[in-house]
Amino acid sequence: MHEQAIFLLFPALPNGIKHTHNLFQKVRIIAGVSNAAIRAKKKEGNQYQCNLALAAKISQEWSTMTSSEQKPALLGGRPVVNRDQWPTWPPRLPGMTEALRQVVEEDQWGVRSTIIAEFETTFAQSHDAQYALAMMNGTMALIAALKANGVGPGDEVIIPAYTFVASATAILQAGAVPIFADIDKQTFNLDPTDVAHRITSHTRAIMPVHIGGNPADMDAFGQLAKKHSLIVVEDAAQAHGAVYNGLKAGAIGDAGSFSFQSSKNITAGEGGMLLTNSEEVYERAFEVYNCGRTLNGPWYEHVSPGLNMRMSAFQAAILLYQMPFLEEWAVTREANGRYLEEQLNTIPGITCARRYPGTTRNAYHLLIFSYDQSHFDGLSKERFLEALSAEGVVATPGYQPLYRLPFLKQQSANGEFILPVTEDACQNGIWIRQFELLAERPMMDGIADAIRKVQAQAHALHES
Ligand SMILES: Cc1ncc(COP(=O)(O)O)c(C=O)c1O
């Protein structure tokens, strides 16, 4: 579609087509014209011309794209959403190359780097935490958080089975045993009631995972921890900037860990961070992550068999550069996430994950919803995702229960170990990824329109 068309549409819609800002924005996005380009045209004093025929063609095209009566894209119809309009990830911000050049020319590349120190301080401040250690990845940060809190051989740590494998392997690497508890059907987060049933004399810690960036029920875990003298280590790998009861996720429990791996809400391809408010935990974590060195000890004095888990200055530079954007992106994800959930919850068979009442900000690393195929003419989740992808919306199927992995199998007194809500979440859960929530608002309508279209055409979409 020619760029000029967008400038013609706004003042000159044909009869019967509502002249709305929303429609204008949709067509603008489909045409691939930025708001900045429109502002520039206005500044130039460009007169909008009336060209009814062209305006009619554009609006016709838009309604063809969104009409649920149209042929599914998977069967040769026209996609609802133009894939080229999604933001790309990782974010290639123009100043990043300069930030890297500065490290090359002016900073240390590892130990004693001022950039690493500045990133630690900035990230800790943005999460209201007192201490931070930048690590090579989130898995290392989790291991350090556990070890620094004294978790080791003979200990059990309770975690959800609806999470990334690193939540469990970090516990194994610390020498302890992961014990799986079920999740809350409404939020997809670790269920405190089920956790309470699994506490034994060996339990040392609870590790809630803020799944998809949606904070877990930290009040309940705090109370359980107090009652049973347990430690709470937050797996906040997906929860940058999430807020629960006025507190930042990852800085609520005894320690928290974050990931900056490629898909995360800020990223350096790889990277991790440990946060804590305890000086003692910080000092022990320093030892674990820095080859067994003590905070101010001599370079070749190693008091324990710690590892090298340190982040490089190149990772830190890329991440520090993104810090001013973290807040801006978080605001956009939260606004688009809430809006999209409102839209999706009106579609029969789609139920979005809820948040706990104290949550004022979901980091929306993932917007998670549950798919009920009985409202989609029995269309399997796989086929639904295939059809949705053809419509220009890529959603992903999510995790498998961790206790299915051969090295994580759990014992059960009465046969196979099953967590029913986790099973259901793995079977029916679907994710929209964080960077899609950074798209412009009409693209959120596009996601809902695409799902409505697949629903309306479910019968035709059945595998032949
Ligand atoms: C919930 C969760 N925990 C832990 C990790 C581990 O982080 P990383 O991949 O940076 O080691 C990830 C990220 O992949 C994750 O999503």
PDBQT file of the ligand as one rigid body, heavy atoms in Angstrom, charges set to zero:
ROOT
HETATM    1  C1  LIG A 501      11.672 -18.964  35.009  1.00  0.00    +0.000 C 
HETATM    2  C2  LIG A 501      13.116 -18.991  34.605  1.00  0.00    +0.000 A 
HETATM    3  N1  LIG A 501      14.038 -19.335  35.498  1.00  0.00    +0.000 NA
HETATM    4  C3  LIG A 501      15.344 -19.345  35.180  1.00  0.00    +0.000 A 
HETATM    5  C4  LIG A 501      15.789 -19.000  33.926  1.00  0.00    +0.000 A 
HETATM    6  C5  LIG A 501      17.239 -19.106  33.622  1.00  0.00    +0.000 C 
HETATM    7  O1  LIG A 501      17.815 -17.978  33.096  1.00  0.00    +0.000 OA
HETATM    8  P1  LIG A 501      19.009 -18.072  32.034  1.00  0.00    +0.000 P 
HETATM    9  O2  LIG A 501      18.462 -18.647  30.776  1.00  0.00    +0.000 OA
HETATM   10  O3  LIG A 501      19.462 -16.665  31.899  1.00  0.00    +0.000 OA
HETATM   11  O4  LIG A 501      20.066 -18.938  32.623  1.00  0.00    +0.000 OA
HETATM   12  C6  LIG A 501      14.859 -18.597  32.967  1.00  0.00    +0.000 A 
HETATM   13  C7  LIG A 501      15.235 -18.113  31.641  1.00  0.00    +0.000 C 
HETATM   14  O5  LIG A 501      15.460 -18.668  30.667  1.00  0.00    +0.000 OA
HETATM   15  C8  LIG A 501      13.483 -18.625  33.307  1.00  0.00    +0.000 A 
HETATM   16  O6  LIG A 501      12.546 -18.263  32.406  1.00  0.00    +0.000 OA
ENDROOT
TORSDOF 0
